[in-house]
């Protein structure tokens, strides 16, 4: 856990991809002890990708993140055939 929920990434994104919200209990359980302590200090909040399909990879969020917690990854594009269930 690196995000400290300072939030400059949220208003910087022109596509409304990110939001700051409370980390769900089941996600907290996956954090290390140090991660849970950091989360507690930061009011239990963190930035999440709320709308991944809207991301255009502009990188503005990466540039403004003070913790360098954001890494862009290429999305795998699925074809219509891959999306359809097999007969």
SEFIZA-3560 file (N, C-alpha, C; in Angstrom, 3 decimals):
REM SEFIZA-3560
<numar><xx>0.842</xx><yy>-1.180</yy><zz>0.000</zz><atom>N</atom></numar>
<numar><xx>0.000</xx><yy>0.000</yy><zz>0.000</zz><atom>CA</atom></numar>
<numar><xx>0.880</xx><yy>1.234</yy><zz>0.000</zz><atom>C</atom></numar>
<numar><xx>0.792</xx><yy>2.001</yy><zz>-1.032</zz><atom>N</atom></numar>
<numar><xx>1.571</xx><yy>3.225</yy><zz>-1.096</zz><atom>CA</atom></numar>
<numar><xx>0.684</xx><yy>4.450</yy><zz>-1.098</zz><atom>C</atom></numar>
<numar><xx>-0.536</xx><yy>4.329</yy><zz>-1.581</zz><atom>N</atom></numar>
<numar><xx>-1.436</xx><yy>5.476</yy><zz>-1.673</zz><atom>CA</atom></numar>
<numar><xx>-1.785</xx><yy>5.984</yy><zz>-0.280</zz><atom>C</atom></numar>
<numar><xx>-1.643</xx><yy>7.278</yy><zz>-0.096</zz><atom>N</atom></numar>
<numar><xx>-1.966</xx><yy>7.905</yy><zz>1.182</zz><atom>CA</atom></numar>
<numar><xx>-3.217</xx><yy>8.765</yy><zz>1.088</zz><atom>C</atom></numar>
<numar><xx>-3.985</xx><yy>8.600</yy><zz>0.039</zz><atom>N</atom></numar>
<numar><xx>-5.271</xx><yy>9.286</yy><zz>-0.154</zz><atom>CA</atom></numar>
<numar><xx>-5.172</xx><yy>10.801</yy><zz>-0.114</zz><atom>C</atom></numar>
<numar><xx>-4.054</xx><yy>11.325</yy><zz>-0.577</zz><atom>N</atom></numar>
<numar><xx>-3.925</xx><yy>12.787</yy><zz>-0.656</zz><atom>CA</atom></numar>
<numar><xx>-4.792</xx><yy>13.332</yy><zz>-1.786</zz><atom>C</atom></numar>
<numar><xx>-4.964</xx><yy>12.544</yy><zz>-2.826</zz><atom>N</atom></numar>
<numar><xx>-5.955</xx><yy>12.810</yy><zz>-3.845</zz><atom>CA</atom></numar>
<numar><xx>-5.678</xx><yy>13.765</yy><zz>-4.976</zz><atom>C</atom></numar>
<numar><xx>-4.439</xx><yy>14.206</yy><zz>-5.263</zz><atom>N</atom></numar>
<numar><xx>-4.284</xx><yy>15.088</yy><zz>-6.418</zz><atom>CA</atom></numar>
<numar><xx>-4.572</xx><yy>14.393</yy><zz>-7.744</zz><atom>C</atom></numar>
<numar><xx>-4.547</xx><yy>13.070</yy><zz>-7.734</zz><atom>N</atom></numar>
<numar><xx>-4.799</xx><yy>12.311</yy><zz>-8.956</zz><atom>CA</atom></numar>
<numar><xx>-6.260</xx><yy>12.411</yy><zz>-9.399</zz><atom>C</atom></numar>
<numar><xx>-7.176</xx><yy>12.480</yy><zz>-8.443</zz><atom>N</atom></numar>
<numar><xx>-8.608</xx><yy>12.454</yy><zz>-8.770</zz><atom>CA</atom></numar>
<numar><xx>-9.026</xx><yy>13.662</yy><zz>-9.610</zz><atom>C</atom></numar>
<numar><xx>-8.772</xx><yy>14.897</yy><zz>-9.160</zz><atom>N</atom></numar>
<numar><xx>-9.194</xx><yy>16.026</yy><zz>-9.990</zz><atom>CA</atom></numar>
<numar><xx>-8.338</xx><yy>16.213</yy><zz>-11.246</zz><atom>C</atom></numar>
<numar><xx>-7.129</xx><yy>15.648</yy><zz>-11.253</zz><atom>N</atom></numar>
<numar><xx>-6.253</xx><yy>15.795</yy><zz>-12.418</zz><atom>CA</atom></numar>
<numar><xx>-6.728</xx><yy>14.960</yy><zz>-13.597</zz><atom>C</atom></numar>
<numar><xx>-7.412</xx><yy>13.856</yy><zz>-13.324</zz><atom>N</atom></numar>
<numar><xx>-7.847</xx><yy>12.958</yy><zz>-14.394</zz><atom>CA</atom></numar>
<numar><xx>-8.994</xx><yy>13.579</yy><zz>-15.185</zz><atom>C</atom></numar>
<numar><xx>-8.795</xx><yy>13.823</yy><zz>-16.487</zz><atom>N</atom></numar>
<numar><xx>-9.861</xx><yy>14.412</yy><zz>-17.299</zz><atom>CA</atom></numar>
<numar><xx>-10.963</xx><yy>13.406</yy><zz>-17.668</zz><atom>C</atom></numar>
<numar><xx>-10.776</xx><yy>12.132</yy><zz>-17.321</zz><atom>N</atom></numar>
<numar><xx>-11.732</xx><yy>11.094</yy><zz>-17.703</zz><atom>CA</atom></numar>
<numar><xx>-12.498</xx><yy>10.496</yy><zz>-16.518</zz><atom>C</atom></numar>
<numar><xx>-12.322</xx><yy>11.080</yy><zz>-15.332</zz><atom>N</atom></numar>
<numar><xx>-13.015</xx><yy>10.624</yy><zz>-14.116</zz><atom>CA</atom></numar>
<numar><xx>-12.816</xx><yy>9.134</yy><zz>-13.850</zz><atom>C</atom></numar>
<numar><xx>-11.584</xx><yy>8.699</yy><zz>-13.940</zz><atom>N</atom></numar>
<numar><xx>-11.257</xx><yy>7.290</yy><zz>-13.753</zz><atom>CA</atom></numar>
<numar><xx>-11.090</xx><yy>6.948</yy><zz>-12.269</zz><atom>C</atom></numar>
<numar><xx>-10.533</xx><yy>7.865</yy><zz>-11.501</zz><atom>N</atom></numar>
<numar><xx>-10.166</xx><yy>7.586</yy><zz>-10.115</zz><atom>CA</atom></numar>
<numar><xx>-11.125</xx><yy>8.208</yy><zz>-9.115</zz><atom>C</atom></numar>
<numar><xx>-11.155</xx><yy>7.605</yy><zz>-7.915</zz><atom>N</atom></numar>
<numar><xx>-11.889</xx><yy>8.192</yy><zz>-6.797</zz><atom>CA</atom></numar>
<numar><xx>-11.229</xx><yy>7.749</yy><zz>-5.497</zz><atom>C</atom></numar>
<numar><xx>-11.377</xx><yy>8.580</yy><zz>-4.471</zz><atom>N</atom></numar>
<numar><xx>-10.895</xx><yy>8.244</yy><zz>-3.133</zz><atom>CA</atom></numar>
<numar><xx>-12.074</xx><yy>7.654</yy><zz>-2.387</zz><atom>C</atom></numar>
<numar><xx>-11.863</xx><yy>6.475</yy><zz>-1.782</zz><atom>N</atom></numar>
<numar><xx>-12.941</xx><yy>5.865</yy><zz>-1.006</zz><atom>CA</atom></numar>
<numar><xx>-12.344</xx><yy>5.007</yy><zz>0.108</zz><atom>C</atom></numar>
<numar><xx>-13.199</xx><yy>4.612</yy><zz>1.016</zz><atom>N</atom></numar>
<numar><xx>-12.787</xx><yy>3.763</yy><zz>2.124</zz><atom>CA</atom></numar>
<numar><xx>-12.469</xx><yy>2.366</yy><zz>1.600</zz><atom>C</atom></numar>
<numar><xx>-11.371</xx><yy>1.814</yy><zz>2.080</zz><atom>N</atom></numar>
<numar><xx>-10.973</xx><yy>0.467</yy><zz>1.680</zz><atom>CA</atom></numar>
<numar><xx>-11.908</xx><yy>-0.535</yy><zz>2.356</zz><atom>C</atom></numar>
<numar><xx>-12.542</xx><yy>-1.423</yy><zz>1.588</zz><atom>N</atom></numar>
<numar><xx>-13.451</xx><yy>-2.414</yy><zz>2.176</zz><atom>CA</atom></numar>
<numar><xx>-12.716</xx><yy>-3.359</yy><zz>3.136</zz><atom>C</atom></numar>
<numar><xx>-13.442</xx><yy>-3.847</yy><zz>4.111</zz><atom>N</atom></numar>
<numar><xx>-12.868</xx><yy>-4.725</yy><zz>5.145</zz><atom>CA</atom></numar>
<numar><xx>-12.139</xx><yy>-5.931</yy><zz>4.535</zz><atom>C</atom></numar>
<numar><xx>-12.724</xx><yy>-6.543</yy><zz>3.508</zz><atom>N</atom></numar>
<numar><xx>-12.086</xx><yy>-7.726</yy><zz>2.924</zz><atom>CA</atom></numar>
<numar><xx>-10.761</xx><yy>-7.387</yy><zz>2.239</zz><atom>C</atom></numar>
<numar><xx>-10.632</xx><yy>-6.175</yy><zz>1.722</zz><atom>N</atom></numar>
<numar><xx>-9.360</xx><yy>-5.738</yy><zz>1.133</zz><atom>CA</atom></numar>
<numar><xx>-8.331</xx><yy>-5.434</yy><zz>2.218</zz><atom>C</atom></numar>
<numar><xx>-8.769</xx><yy>-4.820</yy><zz>3.320</zz><atom>N</atom></numar>
<numar><xx>-7.856</xx><yy>-4.519</yy><zz>4.436</zz><atom>CA</atom></numar>
<numar><xx>-7.192</xx><yy>-5.788</yy><zz>4.946</zz><atom>C</atom></numar>
<numar><xx>-7.944</xx><yy>-6.877</yy><zz>4.969</zz><atom>N</atom></numar>
<numar><xx>-7.418</xx><yy>-8.138</yy><zz>5.485</zz><atom>CA</atom></numar>
<numar><xx>-6.223</xx><yy>-8.638</yy><zz>4.666</zz><atom>C</atom></numar>
<numar><xx>-6.104</xx><yy>-8.224</yy><zz>3.424</zz><atom>N</atom></numar>
<numar><xx>-5.009</xx><yy>-8.653</yy><zz>2.557</zz><atom>CA</atom></numar>
<numar><xx>-3.741</xx><yy>-7.832</yy><zz>2.775</zz><atom>C</atom></numar>
<numar><xx>-3.838</xx><yy>-6.699</yy><zz>3.479</zz><atom>N</atom></numar>
<numar><xx>-2.690</xx><yy>-5.825</yy><zz>3.692</zz><atom>CA</atom></numar>
<numar><xx>-1.775</xx><yy>-6.398</yy><zz>4.769</zz><atom>C</atom></numar>
<numar><xx>-0.511</xx><yy>-6.064</yy><zz>4.683</zz><atom>N</atom></numar>
<numar><xx>0.429</xx><yy>-6.416</yy><zz>5.743</zz><atom>CA</atom></numar>
<numar><xx>0.094</xx><yy>-5.579</yy><zz>6.981</zz><atom>C</atom></numar>
<numar><xx>0.704</xx><yy>-5.905</yy><zz>8.103</zz><atom>N</atom></numar>
<numar><xx>0.474</xx><yy>-5.139</yy><zz>9.322</zz><atom>CA</atom></numar>
<numar><xx>0.841</xx><yy>-3.671</yy><zz>9.095</zz><atom>C</atom></numar>
<numar><xx>1.973</xx><yy>-3.420</yy><zz>8.461</zz><atom>N</atom></numar>
<numar><xx>2.398</xx><yy>-2.038</yy><zz>8.199</zz><atom>CA</atom></numar>
<numar><xx>1.405</xx><yy>-1.352</yy><zz>7.258</zz><atom>C</atom></numar>
<numar><xx>0.899</xx><yy>-2.073</yy><zz>6.289</zz><atom>N</atom></numar>
<numar><xx>-0.094</xx><yy>-1.516</yy><zz>5.374</zz><atom>CA</atom></numar>
<numar><xx>-1.367</xx><yy>-1.118</yy><zz>6.101</zz><atom>C</atom></numar>
<numar><xx>-1.812</xx><yy>-1.956</yy><zz>7.039</zz><atom>N</atom></numar>
<numar><xx>-3.018</xx><yy>-1.637</yy><zz>7.815</zz><atom>CA</atom></numar>
<numar><xx>-2.797</xx><yy>-0.432</yy><zz>8.717</zz><atom>C</atom></numar>
<numar><xx>-1.591</xx><yy>-0.320</yy><zz>9.279</zz><atom>N</atom></numar>
<numar><xx>-1.267</xx><yy>0.846</yy><zz>10.119</zz><atom>CA</atom></numar>
<numar><xx>-1.293</xx><yy>2.117</yy><zz>9.276</zz><atom>C</atom></numar>
<numar><xx>-0.668</xx><yy>2.085</yy><zz>8.109</zz><atom>N</atom></numar>
<numar><xx>-0.676</xx><yy>3.250</yy><zz>7.211</zz><atom>CA</atom></numar>
<numar><xx>-2.101</xx><yy>3.602</yy><zz>6.798</zz><atom>C</atom></numar>
<numar><xx>-2.886</xx><yy>2.590</yy><zz>6.522</zz><atom>N</atom></numar>
<numar><xx>-4.271</xx><yy>2.826</yy><zz>6.133</zz><atom>CA</atom></numar>
<numar><xx>-5.038</xx><yy>3.503</yy><zz>7.265</zz><atom>C</atom></numar>
<numar><xx>-4.823</xx><yy>3.064</yy><zz>8.476</zz><atom>N</atom></numar>
<numar><xx>-5.470</xx><yy>3.665</yy><zz>9.650</zz><atom>CA</atom></numar>
<numar><xx>-5.086</xx><yy>5.143</yy><zz>9.779</zz><atom>C</atom></numar>
<numar><xx>-3.812</xx><yy>5.431</yy><zz>9.614</zz><atom>N</atom></numar>
<numar><xx>-3.318</xx><yy>6.806</yy><zz>9.722</zz><atom>CA</atom></numar>
<numar><xx>-3.966</xx><yy>7.708</yy><zz>8.666</zz><atom>C</atom></numar>
<numar><xx>-4.281</xx><yy>7.140</yy><zz>7.512</zz><atom>N</atom></numar>
<numar><xx>-4.859</xx><yy>7.914</yy><zz>6.407</zz><atom>CA</atom></numar>
<numar><xx>-6.373</xx><yy>7.735</yy><zz>6.318</zz><atom>C</atom></numar>
<numar><xx>-7.003</xx><yy>7.580</yy><zz>7.468</zz><atom>N</atom></numar>
<numar><xx>-8.471</xx><yy>7.512</yy><zz>7.593</zz><atom>CA</atom></numar>
<numar><xx>-9.099</xx><yy>6.331</yy><zz>6.866</zz><atom>C</atom></numar>
<numar><xx>-8.322</xx><yy>5.307</yy><zz>6.593</zz><atom>N</atom></numar>
<numar><xx>-8.867</xx><yy>4.120</yy><zz>5.957</zz><atom>CA</atom></numar>
<numar><xx>-9.233</xx><yy>4.315</yy><zz>4.498</zz><atom>C</atom></numar>
<numar><xx>-8.703</xx><yy>5.357</yy><zz>3.878</zz><atom>N</atom></numar>
<numar><xx>-9.054</xx><yy>5.661</yy><zz>2.487</zz><atom>CA</atom></numar>
<numar><xx>-7.861</xx><yy>5.491</yy><zz>1.562</zz><atom>C</atom></numar>
<numar><xx>-8.197</xx><yy>5.275</yy><zz>0.296</zz><atom>N</atom></numar>
<numar><xx>-7.192</xx><yy>5.078</yy><zz>-0.735</zz><atom>CA</atom></numar>
<numar><xx>-7.811</xx><yy>5.409</yy><zz>-2.091</zz><atom>C</atom></numar>
<numar><xx>-6.973</xx><yy>5.732</yy><zz>-3.060</zz><atom>N</atom></numar>
<numar><xx>-7.468</xx><yy>5.967</yy><zz>-4.421</zz><atom>CA</atom></numar>
<numar><xx>-7.732</xx><yy>4.628</yy><zz>-5.094</zz><atom>C</atom></numar>
<numar><xx>-8.846</xx><yy>4.549</yy><zz>-5.821</zz><atom>N</atom></numar>
<numar><xx>-9.229</xx><yy>3.348</yy><zz>-6.561</zz><atom>CA</atom></numar>
<numar><xx>-9.528</xx><yy>3.721</yy><zz>-8.004</zz><atom>C</atom></numar>
<numar><xx>-9.348</xx><yy>2.756</yy><zz>-8.880</zz><atom>N</atom></numar>
<numar><xx>-9.744</xx><yy>2.923</yy><zz>-10.268</zz><atom>CA</atom></numar>
<numar><xx>-11.233</xx><yy>2.576</yy><zz>-10.330</zz><atom>C</atom></numar>
<numar><xx>-12.049</xx><yy>3.596</yy><zz>-10.459</zz><atom>N</atom></numar>
<numar><xx>-13.498</xx><yy>3.406</yy><zz>-10.446</zz><atom>CA</atom></numar>
<numar><xx>-14.058</xx><yy>3.127</yy><zz>-11.835</zz><atom>C</atom></numar>
<numar><xx>-13.374</xx><yy>3.620</yy><zz>-12.859</zz><atom>N</atom></numar>
<numar><xx>-13.891</xx><yy>3.509</yy><zz>-14.218</zz><atom>CA</atom></numar>
<numar><xx>-12.731</xx><yy>3.169</yy><zz>-15.172</zz><atom>C</atom></numar>
<numar><xx>-12.206</xx><yy>1.951</yy><zz>-15.106</zz><atom>N</atom></numar>
<numar><xx>-11.015</xx><yy>1.617</yy><zz>-15.897</zz><atom>CA</atom></numar>
<numar><xx>-11.201</xx><yy>1.747</yy><zz>-17.404</zz><atom>C</atom></numar>
<numar><xx>-12.397</xx><yy>1.508</yy><zz>-17.906</zz><atom>N</atom></numar>
<numar><xx>-12.624</xx><yy>1.595</yy><zz>-19.353</zz><atom>CA</atom></numar>
<numar><xx>-12.524</xx><yy>3.020</yy><zz>-19.880</zz><atom>C</atom></numar>
<numar><xx>-12.644</xx><yy>4.001</yy><zz>-18.991</zz><atom>N</atom></numar>
<numar><xx>-12.557</xx><yy>5.399</yy><zz>-19.406</zz><atom>CA</atom></numar>
<numar><xx>-11.111</xx><yy>5.882</yy><zz>-19.516</zz><atom>C</atom></numar>
<numar><xx>-10.175</xx><yy>5.156</yy><zz>-18.921</zz><atom>N</atom></numar>
<numar><xx>-8.772</xx><yy>5.578</yy><zz>-18.920</zz><atom>CA</atom></numar>
<numar><xx>-8.211</xx><yy>5.583</yy><zz>-20.336</zz><atom>C</atom></numar>
<numar><xx>-7.521</xx><yy>6.663</yy><zz>-20.680</zz><atom>N</atom></numar>
<numar><xx>-6.893</xx><yy>6.799</yy><zz>-21.995</zz><atom>CA</atom></numar>
<numar><xx>-5.370</xx><yy>6.760</yy><zz>-21.905</zz><atom>C</atom></numar>
<numar><xx>-4.850</xx><yy>6.509</yy><zz>-20.695</zz><atom>N</atom></numar>
<numar><xx>-3.408</xx><yy>6.369</yy><zz>-20.531</zz><atom>CA</atom></numar>
<numar><xx>-2.629</xx><yy>7.657</yy><zz>-20.689</zz><atom>C</atom></numar>
<numar><xx>-3.236</xx><yy>8.788</yy><zz>-20.380</zz><atom>N</atom></numar>
<numar><xx>-2.554</xx><yy>10.074</yy><zz>-20.555</zz><atom>CA</atom></numar>
<numar><xx>-1.411</xx><yy>10.271</yy><zz>-19.559</zz><atom>C</atom></numar>
<numar><xx>-1.486</xx><yy>9.605</yy><zz>-18.394</zz><atom>N</atom></numar>
<numar><xx>-0.401</xx><yy>9.676</yy><zz>-17.420</zz><atom>CA</atom></numar>
<numar><xx>-0.427</xx><yy>10.875</yy><zz>-16.496</zz><atom>C</atom></numar>
<numar><xx>-1.450</xx><yy>11.721</yy><zz>-16.573</zz><atom>N</atom></numar>
<numar><xx>-1.506</xx><yy>12.895</yy><zz>-15.699</zz><atom>CA</atom></numar>
<numar><xx>-1.578</xx><yy>12.489</yy><zz>-14.229</zz><atom>C</atom></numar>
<numar><xx>-2.303</xx><yy>11.419</yy><zz>-13.921</zz><atom>N</atom></numar>
<numar><xx>-2.408</xx><yy>10.946</yy><zz>-12.536</zz><atom>CA</atom></numar>
<numar><xx>-1.045</xx><yy>10.497</yy><zz>-12.015</zz><atom>C</atom></numar>
<numar><xx>-0.275</xx><yy>9.832</yy><zz>-12.859</zz><atom>N</atom></numar>
<numar><xx>1.055</xx><yy>9.356</yy><zz>-12.480</zz><atom>CA</atom></numar>
<numar><xx>1.953</xx><yy>10.536</yy><zz>-12.146</zz><atom>C</atom></numar>
<numar><xx>1.877</xx><yy>11.587</yy><zz>-12.943</zz><atom>N</atom></numar>
<numar><xx>2.724</xx><yy>12.763</yy><zz>-12.747</zz><atom>CA</atom></numar>
<numar><xx>2.454</xx><yy>13.472</yy><zz>-11.432</zz><atom>C</atom></numar>
<numar><xx>1.200</xx><yy>13.503</yy><zz>-10.977</zz><atom>N</atom></numar>
<numar><xx>0.870</xx><yy>14.280</yy><zz>-9.776</zz><atom>CA</atom></numar>
<numar><xx>0.841</xx><yy>13.450</yy><zz>-8.492</zz><atom>C</atom></numar>
<numar><xx>0.955</xx><yy>12.143</yy><zz>-8.575</zz><atom>N</atom></numar>
<numar><xx>0.899</xx><yy>11.300</yy><zz>-7.378</zz><atom>CA</atom></numar>
<numar><xx>2.149</xx><yy>11.515</yy><zz>-6.529</zz><atom>C</atom></numar>
<numar><xx>1.993</xx><yy>12.062</yy><zz>-5.310</zz><atom>N</atom></numar>
<numar><xx>3.170</xx><yy>12.338</yy><zz>-4.484</zz><atom>CA</atom></numar>
<numar><xx>3.849</xx><yy>11.077</yy><zz>-3.947</zz><atom>C</atom></numar>
<numar><xx>3.132</xx><yy>9.949</yy><zz>-3.886</zz><atom>N</atom></numar>
<numar><xx>3.715</xx><yy>8.702</yy><zz>-3.393</zz><atom>CA</atom></numar>
<numar><xx>4.244</xx><yy>7.808</yy><zz>-4.511</zz><atom>C</atom></numar>
<numar><xx>4.045</xx><yy>8.227</yy><zz>-5.755</zz><atom>N</atom></numar>
<numar><xx>4.426</xx><yy>7.413</yy><zz>-6.923</zz><atom>CA</atom></numar>
<numar><xx>3.764</xx><yy>6.033</yy><zz>-6.840</zz><atom>C</atom></numar>
<numar><xx>2.487</xx><yy>6.035</yy><zz>-6.442</zz><atom>N</atom></numar>
<numar><xx>1.739</xx><yy>4.792</yy><zz>-6.232</zz><atom>CA</atom></numar>
<numar><xx>0.985</xx><yy>4.329</yy><zz>-7.473</zz><atom>C</atom></numar>
<numar><xx>0.973</xx><yy>5.107</yy><zz>-8.530</zz><atom>N</atom></numar>
<numar><xx>0.192</xx><yy>4.766</yy><zz>-9.720</zz><atom>CA</atom></numar>
<numar><xx>1.124</xx><yy>4.284</yy><zz>-10.823</zz><atom>C</atom></numar>
<numar><xx>0.793</xx><yy>3.129</yy><zz>-11.363</zz><atom>N</atom></numar>
<numar><xx>1.530</xx><yy>2.575</yy><zz>-12.500</zz><atom>CA</atom></numar>
<numar><xx>0.516</xx><yy>2.275</yy><zz>-13.597</zz><atom>C</atom></numar>
<numar><xx>0.762</xx><yy>2.772</yy><zz>-14.789</zz><atom>N</atom></numar>
<numar><xx>-0.125</xx><yy>2.482</yy><zz>-15.913</zz><atom>CA</atom></numar>
<numar><xx>0.225</xx><yy>1.125</yy><zz>-16.501</zz><atom>C</atom></numar>
<numar><xx>-0.800</xx><yy>0.367</yy><zz>-16.870</zz><atom>N</atom></numar>
<numar><xx>-0.612</xx><yy>-0.918</yy><zz>-17.516</zz><atom>CA</atom></numar>
<numar><xx>-1.448</xx><yy>-0.949</yy><zz>-18.788</zz><atom>C</atom></numar>
<numar><xx>-0.940</xx><yy>-1.595</yy><zz>-19.794</zz><atom>N</atom></numar>
<numar><xx>-1.715</xx><yy>-1.740</yy><zz>-21.031</zz><atom>CA</atom></numar>
<numar><xx>-2.852</xx><yy>-2.723</yy><zz>-20.797</zz><atom>C</atom></numar>
<numar><xx>-4.017</xx><yy>-2.346</yy><zz>-21.272</zz><atom>N</atom></numar>
<numar><xx>-5.176</xx><yy>-3.231</yy><zz>-21.176</zz><atom>CA</atom></numar>
<numar><xx>-5.144</xx><yy>-4.196</yy><zz>-22.349</zz><atom>C</atom></numar>
<numar><xx>-5.569</xx><yy>-5.392</yy><zz>-22.123</zz><atom>N</atom></numar>
<numar><xx>-5.671</xx><yy>-6.383</yy><zz>-23.186</zz><atom>CA</atom></numar>
<numar><xx>-7.018</xx><yy>-6.183</yy><zz>-23.849</zz><atom>C</atom></numar>
<numar><xx>-6.999</xx><yy>-5.912</yy><zz>-25.141</zz><atom>N</atom></numar>
<numar><xx>-8.238</xx><yy>-5.708</yy><zz>-25.871</zz><atom>CA</atom></numar>
<numar><xx>-8.821</xx><yy>-7.054</yy><zz>-26.255</zz><atom>C</atom></numar>
<numar><xx>-10.094</xx><yy>-7.204</yy><zz>-25.971</zz><atom>N</atom></numar>
<numar><xx>-10.789</xx><yy>-8.444</yy><zz>-26.311</zz><atom>CA</atom></numar>
<numar><xx>-11.587</xx><yy>-8.242</yy><zz>-27.593</zz><atom>C</atom></numar>
<numar><xx>-11.572</xx><yy>-9.253</yy><zz>-28.418</zz><atom>N</atom></numar>
<numar><xx>-12.375</xx><yy>-9.199</yy><zz>-29.634</zz><atom>CA</atom></numar>
<numar><xx>-13.788</xx><yy>-9.679</yy><zz>-29.307</zz><atom>C</atom></numar>
<numar><xx>-14.700</xx><yy>-9.468</yy><zz>-30.206</zz><atom>N</atom></numar>
<numar><xx>-16.080</xx><yy>-9.924</yy><zz>-30.004</zz><atom>CA</atom></numar>
<numar><xx>-16.094</xx><yy>-11.437</yy><zz>-29.834</zz><atom>C</atom></numar>
<numar><xx>-15.304</xx><yy>-12.162</yy><zz>-30.610</zz><atom>N</atom></numar>
<numar><xx>-15.272</xx><yy>-13.617</yy><zz>-30.514</zz><atom>CA</atom></numar>
<numar><xx>-14.824</xx><yy>-14.072</yy><zz>-29.132</zz><atom>C</atom></numar>
<numar><xx>-13.869</xx><yy>-13.367</yy><zz>-28.520</zz><atom>N</atom></numar>
<numar><xx>-13.397</xx><yy>-13.736</yy><zz>-27.194</zz><atom>CA</atom></numar>
<numar><xx>-14.444</xx><yy>-13.444</yy><zz>-26.130</zz><atom>C</atom></numar>
<numar><xx>-15.297</xx><yy>-12.505</yy><zz>-26.375</zz><atom>N</atom></numar>
<numar><xx>-16.320</xx><yy>-12.118</yy><zz>-25.409</zz><atom>CA</atom></numar>
<numar><xx>-17.549</xx><yy>-13.019</yy><zz>-25.424</zz><atom>C</atom></numar>
<numar><xx>-17.761</xx><yy>-13.695</yy><zz>-26.547</zz><atom>N</atom></numar>
<numar><xx>-18.930</xx><yy>-14.553</yy><zz>-26.685</zz><atom>CA</atom></numar>
<numar><xx>-18.696</xx><yy>-15.898</yy><zz>-26.001</zz><atom>C</atom></numar>
<numar><xx>-19.736</xx><yy>-16.456</yy><zz>-25.353</zz><atom>N</atom></numar>
<numar><xx>-19.578</xx><yy>-17.789</yy><zz>-24.749</zz><atom>CA</atom></numar>
<numar><xx>-19.428</xx><yy>-18.848</yy><zz>-25.833</zz><atom>C</atom></numar>
<numar><xx>-18.690</xx><yy>-19.887</yy><zz>-25.484</zz><atom>N</atom></numar>
<numar><xx>-18.492</xx><yy>-20.980</yy><zz>-26.429</zz><atom>CA</atom></numar>
<numar><xx>-19.788</xx><yy>-21.775</yy><zz>-26.597</zz><atom>C</atom></numar>
<numar><xx>-20.029</xx><yy>-22.273</yy><zz>-27.806</zz><atom>N</atom></numar>
<numar><xx>-21.240</xx><yy>-23.079</yy><zz>-28.076</zz><atom>CA</atom></numar>
<numar><xx>-21.082</xx><yy>-24.483</yy><zz>-27.576</zz><atom>C</atom></numar>
//
